[in-house]
Amino acid sequence: MNAVLPGAIDTPMLWDNPNVKAGLEKMEMTDVGKPGDIADVIVYLASDKASFVQGAAVRVDGGRLDRL
């Protein structure tokens, strides 16, 4: 089994977050991904090309966690 660990993604859920709305959590647009960024990883993991990938936790956050 594999897991996708998404970071900040440009969706209503991100922008409706109370911390983001109040300015308590700053979002630089360079740190915000697009839904397609997550979809691309899921498509890969579901494909035959990833048949030998097992137990992976794929962080898809543009490196934001490293900068926090």
Secondary structure by P-SEA (a helix, b strand, c coil): cbbbbbccccccccccccccccccccccccccccaaaaaaaaaaaacccccccccccccccccccccc
